[in-house]
Amino acid sequence: MCVTSSGTLKMAESKEEVDVLVMRVVKDITNAFKRNPNIDEIGVIPCPGARYNRSPIVLVENKLGVESWCVKFLLPYVHNKLLLYRQRKHWLDRETLVDITCTLLLLNPDFTTAWNVRKELLQCGVLNLEKDLYLGKLALTKFPKSPETWIHRRWVLQQILHQFSAVARSRKQHHQGEVEQADAERSQQLSDYLARTLHQEMKVCSDAACRYPSNYNAWSHRIWVLQHMAKGNAKVFHDELSSMRLWVSMHVSDHSGFHYRQFLFKELITELSQTPACTTTSSSKHQSNTVPSSSSHHHNHGQANGELSGAEAAGGEERWLRFTKILQLFHQEMELCSDLIQSFPGHETLWSHRRHIFYLWHHLRREHQQHCSSNGSVESVHFNNSDPCLPEVGAQSCAGQGVSVNGQKHINEPMEVDAASLPDPHDSKRLKRGIMLPAPPALLSEHNFVSSILDTCANPEQRRFAMAYKKWLDTVIGQQP
């Protein structure tokens, strides 16, 4: 095909001419990336026909545009070209493969064959991993939900993680003999690279989620990244939860975004529920999956003398801090739910999120009670009359028992028996210092919240969701001990 100065589009008379003209457009796209390696967005410019005898590729600052009139000619051609190559009916050199797959994926990122070709080029060393992540990032600016693009990104990230693991194993072997400075530097470089990659992936996911509401593929990818690149890093999860607070406040109907927040919340609760293994004989069966306690002998000796060892006191301090953080997380999340439900009436997503958080608390409390009962512990609980947020502790508690979060066993400090969680009994002196604990979720407070909504809100959708939540409280939570 060719474009005349009059603006009419003519079909080329020979296959060779088509090859030359289409490959010229492909090269224009490649040259655009060479001229500006900081392109951050692609798009199709509505243009029914060619108006000038010039390239249909437009580069303005960091934005790359393709005039729409040429897409219907360009896309089928490069698509067919790549299929012929895969069928071994046509030979393409590596440089041409890179250019064709780049053009094809920018226009149609769900073409699996093109991504598979790039995987082969990556494994051969023709491409580097960063370049492919960059291409996927650009494709997502136009097609933010593209499943094949997200799948390929995970494959690339796995290759990066494999490289990091290989260097870590190599360094460990060298530690058995002489430590080499080069390996140490390489390991540090990879650690920094992983941190940058994690940050970039969070940014890519955020941009895609903003471009397409309830973008399940983007949020699922974000969960995968945290599970594989930030496993056990509580700070990353906490920072994510904090940053997501503003996002969910501005996207109150995004089910996928709230599902991601629920994932973060569960992970933090799981992390905070973990404490050093029990030091008593009855709980020794848990020690194979936890950090062994170095104070077991001293603890037993201290118990025989009626004294609390320094190590046990430190453990109690840690349990108290974790207990307080768990209460704060639940309190803050329920407060966020209340604010959003009252500010944005009639959004089912907000009520579903509140139901999820309250059920998680209810589940933790019930698990704690079951473990205390199975281990023969006795808890006598009543509340301080002057401040209902301050529980008074009875004779014994079930500290350090395993509690299940998402089907996994964890060692945790005691949870509430009726309306509040209990700290370690040895930490009761902190209560006397006037430390205020946030009120935990409770069935009565939830009923009061629903009643206030029904009394003050006339929005029919809001009232329907409130009644459904009340029914759930009565039938699911109210029927359980």
Buried (B, 14 or more C-beta within 10 A) or exposed (E): BBBEEEEEEEEBEEEEEBEEBBBEBBBBBBBBBEEBEEBBBBEBEEBEEBEEEEBBBBBEEEBBBBBBBBBEBBBEBBBEBBBEBEEEEEEBEEEBBBBBBBBBBBBBBBBEBBBBBBBEBBEEEBBEBBBBBBBBBBBBBBBBBBBBBBBBBBBBBEBBBEBBEEBBEBBEEBEEEEEEEEBEEBBEEBEEBBEEBBEBBBEBBBBBBBBBEBBBBBBBBBBBBBEEBBEEBBEBBBBBBEEBEEBBEEBBBBBBBBBBBBBBBBBBBBBBBBBBBBBBEEBEEBBEEBEEBEBBEBBEEBBEEEEBBEBBBEBBBBBBBBBBBBBEBBBBBBEBBBEBBBEBBBBBBBBBBBBBBBBBBBBBBBBBBBBBEEBEBEBEBEBEEEEEBBBEBBEBBBBBBBBBBEEEBBBBBBBBBEBBBBBBBBBBEBBEEEEEBBBBBBBEBBBEBBEEBEEEBEEEEBBEBBEBBBEBBEEEBEEEE
